[in-house]
Amino acid sequence: MEAPRYANGFEVTLQPDVVDAPRRWRKPRRVFVNSMSDLFHEDVPTEYIRSVFEVMAECPQHDFQVLTKRADRLRGVAHELIWAPNIWMGVSVESPKYYSRIEALSEVGARIRFLSVEPMLEACPDLPLRGIHWVIVGGESGPGARSIEESWVLDVRDQCRTQPHDVAFFFKQWGGVQKKRAGRRLQGEHYDGWPATAAK
């Protein structure tokens, strides 16, 4: 966090000089956009969001994964954005309290729509998975991390497998204070599901 671009900590800070960076990358990449922030934060101008989407659309050699907690803002500006096939759109769903975010996601024109159930804070029964292509599940990590139950994870895995959904399931981590030691095996297996529509 001592890098110059984080001089303001987690205060919303636009970085317009790097928006064009993908145009200069020679090798195709898969990019997690705004890994430390939220492109749909209320303080990010719509014009700026549009410029990011324009660059992503103009760089079809790269895949861009965009994740937000601001699903209402996403829904409000979605009609102003270019939904190129290489733009994946996801929402964070930590518990059933946030299922409304999935409804908002279902209204956008992304070719791949995904859920990040991370950190998973409680059981998530009856996830509305229609139109969802990928679900990522993970426990909270770091000091004071809240625990995740195996039964919660297994239930989401089974929901993803249930027809007509057949959604790709990815288990990222158990989390905890020592997440590396806890690992990411679920009943002895790694689950590395990937959206079928992601293949190029």
PyRosetta script that sets phi, psi and omega in degrees:
from pyrosetta import init, pose_from_sequence

init()
pose = pose_from_sequence("MEAPRYANGFEVTLQPDVVDAPRRWRKPRRVFVNSMSDLFHEDVPTEYIRSVFEVMAECPQHDFQVLTKRADRLRGVAHELIWAPNIWMGVSVESPKYYSRIEALSEVGARIRFLSVEPMLEACPDLPLRGIHWVIVGGESGPGARSIEESWVLDVRDQCRTQPHDVAFFFKQWGGVQKKRAGRRLQGEHYDGWPATAAK")
pose.set_psi(1, 1.8)
pose.set_omega(1, 177.8)
pose.set_phi(2, -90.3)
pose.set_psi(2, 2.4)
pose.set_omega(2, 178.2)
pose.set_phi(3, -65.1)
pose.set_psi(3, 147.0)
pose.set_omega(3, -177.2)
pose.set_phi(4, -54.0)
pose.set_psi(4, -35.7)
pose.set_omega(4, -177.5)
pose.set_phi(5, -71.6)
pose.set_psi(5, -10.4)
pose.set_omega(5, 177.9)
pose.set_phi(6, -109.3)
pose.set_psi(6, 25.1)
pose.set_omega(6, -178.9)
pose.set_phi(7, -58.8)
pose.set_psi(7, -28.6)
pose.set_omega(7, -179.1)
pose.set_phi(8, -96.9)
pose.set_psi(8, 13.7)
pose.set_omega(8, -179.1)
pose.set_phi(9, 62.4)
pose.set_psi(9, -131.4)
pose.set_omega(9, -178.7)
pose.set_phi(10, -96.5)
pose.set_psi(10, 14.9)
pose.set_omega(10, 173.4)
pose.set_phi(11, -67.6)
pose.set_psi(11, 141.0)
pose.set_omega(11, 179.9)
pose.set_phi(12, -60.3)
pose.set_psi(12, 121.1)
pose.set_omega(12, -178.0)
pose.set_phi(13, -136.8)
pose.set_psi(13, 116.6)
pose.set_omega(13, 179.6)
pose.set_phi(14, -76.6)
pose.set_psi(14, 145.4)
pose.set_omega(14, -179.9)
pose.set_phi(15, -126.3)
pose.set_psi(15, 66.4)
pose.set_omega(15, -173.9)
pose.set_phi(16, -61.7)
pose.set_psi(16, -24.4)
pose.set_omega(16, -177.5)
pose.set_phi(17, -70.9)
pose.set_psi(17, -16.2)
pose.set_omega(17, -180.0)
pose.set_phi(18, -105.2)
pose.set_psi(18, -1.3)
pose.set_omega(18, -179.9)
pose.set_phi(19, -60.1)
pose.set_psi(19, -35.5)
pose.set_omega(19, -178.1)
pose.set_phi(20, -82.5)
pose.set_psi(20, -4.2)
pose.set_omega(20, -174.9)
pose.set_phi(21, -52.2)
pose.set_psi(21, -42.2)
pose.set_omega(21, -178.3)
pose.set_phi(22, -57.4)
pose.set_psi(22, -27.1)
pose.set_omega(22, 178.8)
pose.set_phi(23, -65.2)
pose.set_psi(23, -22.1)
pose.set_omega(23, -176.8)
pose.set_phi(24, -96.4)
pose.set_psi(24, -6.6)
pose.set_omega(24, -179.1)
pose.set_phi(25, -79.5)
pose.set_psi(25, 125.7)
pose.set_omega(25, -176.5)
pose.set_phi(26, -81.0)
pose.set_psi(26, -42.0)
pose.set_omega(26, -178.8)
pose.set_phi(27, -89.5)
pose.set_psi(27, 141.4)
pose.set_omega(27, 177.3)
pose.set_phi(28, -59.5)
pose.set_psi(28, 141.4)
pose.set_omega(28, -179.8)
pose.set_phi(29, -133.2)
pose.set_psi(29, 159.0)
pose.set_omega(29, 169.1)
pose.set_phi(30, -110.3)
pose.set_psi(30, 118.5)
pose.set_omega(30, -168.8)
pose.set_phi(31, -115.4)
pose.set_psi(31, 126.8)
pose.set_omega(31, 171.7)
pose.set_phi(32, -89.5)
pose.set_psi(32, 104.6)
pose.set_omega(32, -174.4)
pose.set_phi(33, -73.4)
pose.set_psi(33, 135.1)
pose.set_omega(33, 176.6)
pose.set_phi(34, 55.3)
pose.set_psi(34, 52.4)
pose.set_omega(34, -178.0)
pose.set_phi(35, -62.8)
pose.set_psi(35, -22.5)
pose.set_omega(35, -178.9)
pose.set_phi(36, -113.5)
pose.set_psi(36, 15.3)
pose.set_omega(36, -177.7)
pose.set_phi(37, -156.9)
pose.set_psi(37, -164.9)
pose.set_omega(37, -177.4)
pose.set_phi(38, -139.4)
pose.set_psi(38, 113.8)
pose.set_omega(38, -177.1)
pose.set_phi(39, -60.2)
pose.set_psi(39, -24.9)
pose.set_omega(39, -176.5)
pose.set_phi(40, -99.9)
pose.set_psi(40, 17.9)
pose.set_omega(40, 174.2)
pose.set_phi(41, -57.5)
pose.set_psi(41, 145.4)
pose.set_omega(41, -175.8)
pose.set_phi(42, -61.2)
pose.set_psi(42, -21.8)
pose.set_omega(42, -179.2)
pose.set_phi(43, -89.7)
pose.set_psi(43, -0.9)
pose.set_omega(43, 176.8)
pose.set_phi(44, -90.9)
pose.set_psi(44, 119.3)
pose.set_omega(44, -178.0)
pose.set_phi(45, -60.7)
pose.set_psi(45, 143.8)
pose.set_omega(45, 178.8)
pose.set_phi(46, -58.8)
pose.set_psi(46, -37.2)
pose.set_omega(46, 179.0)
pose.set_phi(47, -59.5)
pose.set_psi(47, -38.1)
pose.set_omega(47, 178.9)
pose.set_phi(48, -67.3)
pose.set_psi(48, -43.5)
pose.set_omega(48, 178.2)
pose.set_phi(49, -59.3)
pose.set_psi(49, -44.1)
pose.set_omega(49, 179.3)
pose.set_phi(50, -60.2)
pose.set_psi(50, -39.9)
pose.set_omega(50, -179.0)
pose.set_phi(51, -65.5)
pose.set_psi(51, -36.6)
pose.set_omega(51, 177.5)
pose.set_phi(52, -65.0)
pose.set_psi(52, -44.9)
pose.set_omega(52, -180.0)
pose.set_phi(53, -65.9)
pose.set_psi(53, -34.6)
pose.set_omega(53, 178.1)
pose.set_phi(54, -64.2)
pose.set_psi(54, -43.5)
pose.set_omega(54, 178.6)
pose.set_phi(55, -64.4)
pose.set_psi(55, -43.6)
pose.set_omega(55, 179.9)
pose.set_phi(56, -60.7)
pose.set_psi(56, -41.6)
pose.set_omega(56, -179.8)
pose.set_phi(57, -66.2)
pose.set_psi(57, -31.1)
pose.set_omega(57, -178.5)
pose.set_phi(58, -84.8)
pose.set_psi(58, 1.0)
pose.set_omega(58, 179.5)
pose.set_phi(59, -124.4)
pose.set_psi(59, 67.3)
pose.set_omega(59, -175.6)
pose.set_phi(60, -66.3)
pose.set_psi(60, -12.5)
pose.set_omega(60, 178.4)
pose.set_phi(61, -72.7)
pose.set_psi(61, -16.5)
pose.set_omega(61, 179.5)
pose.set_phi(62, -109.5)
pose.set_psi(62, 151.4)
pose.set_omega(62, 170.5)
pose.set_phi(63, -104.7)
pose.set_psi(63, 136.6)
pose.set_omega(63, -178.4)
pose.set_phi(64, -119.9)
pose.set_psi(64, 123.9)
pose.set_omega(64, 178.1)
pose.set_phi(65, -104.2)
pose.set_psi(65, 118.2)
pose.set_omega(65, -178.2)
pose.set_phi(66, -113.9)
pose.set_psi(66, 126.9)
pose.set_omega(66, -178.6)
pose.set_phi(67, -123.2)
pose.set_psi(67, 136.5)
pose.set_omega(67, -179.9)
pose.set_phi(68, -140.1)
pose.set_psi(68, 154.8)
pose.set_omega(68, 167.9)
pose.set_phi(69, -103.1)
pose.set_psi(69, -10.0)
pose.set_omega(69, -177.2)
pose.set_phi(70, -95.1)
pose.set_psi(70, 65.4)
pose.set_omega(70, -174.7)
pose.set_phi(71, -65.0)
pose.set_psi(71, -33.0)
pose.set_omega(71, 179.2)
pose.set_phi(72, -66.1)
pose.set_psi(72, -40.5)
pose.set_omega(72, 177.2)
pose.set_phi(73, -66.1)
pose.set_psi(73, -41.7)
pose.set_omega(73, 176.8)
pose.set_phi(74, -55.0)
pose.set_psi(74, -51.1)
pose.set_omega(74, -178.8)
pose.set_phi(75, -61.3)
pose.set_psi(75, -37.1)
pose.set_omega(75, -176.8)
pose.set_phi(76, -68.9)
pose.set_psi(76, -29.9)
pose.set_omega(76, -177.3)
pose.set_phi(77, -110.1)
pose.set_psi(77, -2.5)
pose.set_omega(77, -174.2)
pose.set_phi(78, -54.9)
pose.set_psi(78, -37.1)
pose.set_omega(78, -177.4)
pose.set_phi(79, -69.3)
pose.set_psi(79, -13.0)
pose.set_omega(79, 179.5)
pose.set_phi(80, -95.8)
pose.set_psi(80, -1.4)
pose.set_omega(80, -173.3)
pose.set_phi(81, -107.0)
pose.set_psi(81, 154.5)
pose.set_omega(81, 175.9)
pose.set_phi(82, -88.3)
pose.set_psi(82, 118.9)
pose.set_omega(82, -179.0)
pose.set_phi(83, -100.5)
pose.set_psi(83, 74.7)
pose.set_omega(83, 178.2)
pose.set_phi(84, -69.5)
pose.set_psi(84, 155.6)
pose.set_omega(84, -177.2)
pose.set_phi(85, -60.6)
pose.set_psi(85, -21.9)
pose.set_omega(85, -177.2)
pose.set_phi(86, -90.0)
pose.set_psi(86, 7.6)
pose.set_omega(86, 179.4)
pose.set_phi(87, -105.0)
pose.set_psi(87, 113.7)
pose.set_omega(87, 177.4)
pose.set_phi(88, -95.8)
pose.set_psi(88, 137.4)
pose.set_omega(88, -178.7)
pose.set_phi(89, -122.9)
pose.set_psi(89, 131.8)
pose.set_omega(89, -179.1)
pose.set_phi(90, -135.7)
pose.set_psi(90, 161.9)
pose.set_omega(90, 174.2)
pose.set_phi(91, -129.1)
pose.set_psi(91, 150.9)
pose.set_omega(91, 176.6)
pose.set_phi(92, -84.2)
pose.set_psi(92, 132.5)
pose.set_omega(92, -179.7)
pose.set_phi(93, -134.6)
pose.set_psi(93, 90.1)
pose.set_omega(93, -175.3)
pose.set_phi(94, -79.7)
pose.set_psi(94, -22.5)
pose.set_omega(94, -177.4)
pose.set_phi(95, -164.0)
pose.set_psi(95, 171.6)
pose.set_omega(95, 178.5)
pose.set_phi(96, -56.9)
pose.set_psi(96, -22.8)
pose.set_omega(96, 178.3)
pose.set_phi(97, -54.6)
pose.set_psi(97, -26.1)
pose.set_omega(97, -173.8)
pose.set_phi(98, -108.1)
pose.set_psi(98, 17.9)
pose.set_omega(98, 179.3)
pose.set_phi(99, -60.7)
pose.set_psi(99, -25.6)
pose.set_omega(99, 179.9)
pose.set_phi(100, -61.0)
pose.set_psi(100, -25.9)
pose.set_omega(100, 177.9)
pose.set_phi(101, -64.0)
pose.set_psi(101, -33.3)
pose.set_omega(101, -179.3)
pose.set_phi(102, -67.7)
pose.set_psi(102, -38.8)
pose.set_omega(102, 177.5)
pose.set_phi(103, -60.0)
pose.set_psi(103, -44.0)
pose.set_omega(103, 178.6)
pose.set_phi(104, -63.2)
pose.set_psi(104, -42.3)
pose.set_omega(104, 179.9)
pose.set_phi(105, -60.7)
pose.set_psi(105, -38.5)
pose.set_omega(105, -177.0)
pose.set_phi(106, -64.0)
pose.set_psi(106, -15.0)
pose.set_omega(106, -177.6)
pose.set_phi(107, -92.4)
pose.set_psi(107, -6.3)
pose.set_omega(107, -178.7)
pose.set_phi(108, -94.1)
pose.set_psi(108, 160.1)
pose.set_omega(108, -172.8)
pose.set_phi(109, -89.9)
pose.set_psi(109, 23.7)
pose.set_omega(109, -179.3)
pose.set_phi(110, -68.7)
pose.set_psi(110, 140.1)
pose.set_omega(110, 177.5)
pose.set_phi(111, -68.7)
pose.set_psi(111, -35.8)
pose.set_omega(111, 176.5)
pose.set_phi(112, -120.5)
pose.set_psi(112, 122.3)
pose.set_omega(112, 177.3)
pose.set_phi(113, -116.8)
pose.set_psi(113, 133.5)
pose.set_omega(113, -175.6)
pose.set_phi(114, -136.5)
pose.set_psi(114, 159.2)
pose.set_omega(114, 177.1)
pose.set_phi(115, -115.4)
pose.set_psi(115, 136.0)
pose.set_omega(115, 172.1)
pose.set_phi(116, -107.8)
pose.set_psi(116, 98.6)
pose.set_omega(116, 178.4)
pose.set_phi(117, -89.4)
pose.set_psi(117, 69.9)
pose.set_omega(117, -173.5)
pose.set_phi(118, -155.9)
pose.set_psi(118, 127.4)
pose.set_omega(118, -5.0)
pose.set_phi(119, -73.2)
pose.set_psi(119, 136.8)
pose.set_omega(119, 178.3)
pose.set_phi(120, -77.5)
pose.set_psi(120, 117.1)
pose.set_omega(120, -173.2)
pose.set_phi(121, -104.2)
pose.set_psi(121, -15.0)
pose.set_omega(121, 175.5)
pose.set_phi(122, -163.9)
pose.set_psi(122, 174.1)
pose.set_omega(122, -180.0)
pose.set_phi(123, -59.7)
pose.set_psi(123, 145.7)
pose.set_omega(123, -178.9)
pose.set_phi(124, -125.8)
pose.set_psi(124, 71.5)
pose.set_omega(124, -180.0)
pose.set_phi(125, -72.6)
pose.set_psi(125, 155.3)
pose.set_omega(125, 173.3)
pose.set_phi(126, 52.0)
pose.set_psi(126, 47.6)
pose.set_omega(126, 174.8)
pose.set_phi(127, -61.3)
pose.set_psi(127, 132.6)
pose.set_omega(127, 176.7)
pose.set_phi(128, -76.4)
pose.set_psi(128, 94.9)
pose.set_omega(128, -171.0)
pose.set_phi(129, -97.8)
pose.set_psi(129, 1.1)
pose.set_omega(129, 179.5)
pose.set_phi(130, -61.7)
pose.set_psi(130, 125.5)
pose.set_omega(130, 179.5)
pose.set_phi(131, 82.4)
pose.set_psi(131, 4.9)
pose.set_omega(131, 177.8)
pose.set_phi(132, -99.5)
pose.set_psi(132, 138.0)
pose.set_omega(132, -175.5)
pose.set_phi(133, -107.0)
pose.set_psi(133, -17.8)
pose.set_omega(133, -171.8)
pose.set_phi(134, -155.3)
pose.set_psi(134, 137.5)
pose.set_omega(134, 175.7)
pose.set_phi(135, -128.9)
pose.set_psi(135, 126.4)
pose.set_omega(135, 177.8)
pose.set_phi(136, -110.2)
pose.set_psi(136, 130.4)
pose.set_omega(136, 179.4)
pose.set_phi(137, -122.4)
pose.set_psi(137, 140.6)
pose.set_omega(137, 177.6)
pose.set_phi(138, -161.0)
pose.set_psi(138, 153.6)
pose.set_omega(138, 177.4)
pose.set_phi(139, -87.8)
pose.set_psi(139, 163.6)
pose.set_omega(139, 178.4)
pose.set_phi(140, -74.3)
pose.set_psi(140, 145.6)
pose.set_omega(140, 179.4)
pose.set_phi(141, -126.4)
pose.set_psi(141, 166.5)
pose.set_omega(141, 178.4)
pose.set_phi(142, 96.0)
pose.set_psi(142, 175.2)
pose.set_omega(142, -180.0)
pose.set_phi(143, -57.0)
pose.set_psi(143, 134.6)
pose.set_omega(143, 179.1)
pose.set_phi(144, 76.2)
pose.set_psi(144, 14.1)
pose.set_omega(144, -178.2)
pose.set_phi(145, -60.1)
pose.set_psi(145, 133.7)
pose.set_omega(145, 176.3)
pose.set_phi(146, -80.8)
pose.set_psi(146, 147.1)
pose.set_omega(146, -173.4)
pose.set_phi(147, -78.3)
pose.set_psi(147, 157.8)
pose.set_omega(147, 176.9)
pose.set_phi(148, -121.9)
pose.set_psi(148, 141.1)
pose.set_omega(148, -177.8)
pose.set_phi(149, -98.0)
pose.set_psi(149, 137.8)
pose.set_omega(149, 178.9)
pose.set_phi(150, -56.9)
pose.set_psi(150, -39.3)
pose.set_omega(150, -177.9)
pose.set_phi(151, -61.2)
pose.set_psi(151, -33.7)
pose.set_omega(151, 178.6)
pose.set_phi(152, -64.0)
pose.set_psi(152, -45.3)
pose.set_omega(152, -177.0)
pose.set_phi(153, -66.0)
pose.set_psi(153, -44.7)
pose.set_omega(153, -179.6)
pose.set_phi(154, -61.3)
pose.set_psi(154, -38.0)
pose.set_omega(154, 179.9)
pose.set_phi(155, -63.9)
pose.set_psi(155, -42.8)
pose.set_omega(155, 178.4)
pose.set_phi(156, -66.1)
pose.set_psi(156, -41.4)
pose.set_omega(156, 176.7)
pose.set_phi(157, -56.2)
pose.set_psi(157, -46.6)
pose.set_omega(157, -177.6)
pose.set_phi(158, -67.6)
pose.set_psi(158, -36.3)
pose.set_omega(158, 176.1)
pose.set_phi(159, -61.8)
pose.set_psi(159, -40.3)
pose.set_omega(159, -180.0)
pose.set_phi(160, -64.4)
pose.set_psi(160, -32.9)
pose.set_omega(160, -178.1)
pose.set_phi(161, -78.1)
pose.set_psi(161, -21.1)
pose.set_omega(161, -173.6)
pose.set_phi(162, -71.2)
pose.set_psi(162, 132.4)
pose.set_omega(162, 174.8)
pose.set_phi(163, -70.7)
pose.set_psi(163, 148.4)
pose.set_omega(163, 5.8)
pose.set_phi(164, -88.9)
pose.set_psi(164, 12.0)
pose.set_omega(164, -172.9)
pose.set_phi(165, -69.6)
pose.set_psi(165, -63.4)
pose.set_omega(165, -177.6)
pose.set_phi(166, 49.0)
pose.set_psi(166, 56.6)
pose.set_omega(166, -176.8)
pose.set_phi(167, -92.7)
pose.set_psi(167, 138.6)
pose.set_omega(167, 177.4)
pose.set_phi(168, -64.2)
pose.set_psi(168, 134.9)
pose.set_omega(168, -176.5)
pose.set_phi(169, -119.1)
pose.set_psi(169, 129.5)
pose.set_omega(169, -179.8)
pose.set_phi(170, -127.5)
pose.set_psi(170, 120.6)
pose.set_omega(170, 175.8)
pose.set_phi(171, -100.6)
pose.set_psi(171, 116.4)
pose.set_omega(171, -171.6)
pose.set_phi(172, -85.8)
pose.set_psi(172, -46.0)
pose.set_omega(172, -175.7)
pose.set_phi(173, -172.4)
pose.set_psi(173, 157.7)
pose.set_omega(173, 170.8)
pose.set_phi(174, -81.4)
pose.set_psi(174, -27.4)
pose.set_omega(174, 179.6)
pose.set_phi(175, 79.0)
pose.set_psi(175, -146.9)
pose.set_omega(175, -176.8)
pose.set_phi(176, 94.3)
pose.set_psi(176, -176.2)
pose.set_omega(176, -178.6)
pose.set_phi(177, -67.2)
pose.set_psi(177, -35.9)
pose.set_omega(177, 178.3)
pose.set_phi(178, -119.4)
pose.set_psi(178, 77.7)
pose.set_omega(178, -171.7)
pose.set_phi(179, -65.2)
pose.set_psi(179, -30.8)
pose.set_omega(179, 178.9)
pose.set_phi(180, -65.7)
pose.set_psi(180, -40.1)
pose.set_omega(180, 179.6)
pose.set_phi(181, -68.5)
pose.set_psi(181, -37.2)
pose.set_omega(181, 179.8)
pose.set_phi(182, -67.9)
pose.set_psi(182, -31.9)
pose.set_omega(182, 176.0)
pose.set_phi(183, 73.4)
pose.set_psi(183, -161.2)
pose.set_omega(183, -176.6)
pose.set_phi(184, -142.3)
pose.set_psi(184, 20.5)
pose.set_omega(184, 176.1)
pose.set_phi(185, -81.0)
pose.set_psi(185, 137.7)
pose.set_omega(185, 177.2)
pose.set_phi(186, -118.0)
pose.set_psi(186, 111.3)
pose.set_omega(186, -174.4)
pose.set_phi(187, 50.6)
pose.set_psi(187, 43.8)
pose.set_omega(187, 175.4)
pose.set_phi(188, 82.4)
pose.set_psi(188, 1.0)
pose.set_omega(188, -177.8)
pose.set_phi(189, -121.9)
pose.set_psi(189, 154.0)
pose.set_omega(189, 169.7)
pose.set_phi(190, -95.6)
pose.set_psi(190, 136.6)
pose.set_omega(190, 177.1)
pose.set_phi(191, -114.0)
pose.set_psi(191, 107.4)
pose.set_omega(191, -174.6)
pose.set_phi(192, -119.7)
pose.set_psi(192, 42.3)
pose.set_omega(192, -179.0)
pose.set_phi(193, -58.3)
pose.set_psi(193, 146.8)
pose.set_omega(193, -176.9)
pose.set_phi(194, -138.7)
pose.set_psi(194, 140.2)
pose.set_omega(194, -177.7)
pose.set_phi(195, -60.1)
pose.set_psi(195, 129.7)
pose.set_omega(195, -178.0)
pose.set_phi(196, -60.5)
pose.set_psi(196, -33.5)
pose.set_omega(196, -178.1)
pose.set_phi(197, -74.7)
pose.set_psi(197, -1.7)
pose.set_omega(197, 179.5)
pose.set_phi(198, -81.7)
pose.set_psi(198, -16.5)
pose.set_omega(198, -177.3)
pose.set_phi(199, -64.7)
pose.set_psi(199, 138.0)
pose.set_omega(199, 179.7)
pose.set_phi(200, -112.6)
pose.dump_pdb("model.pdb")
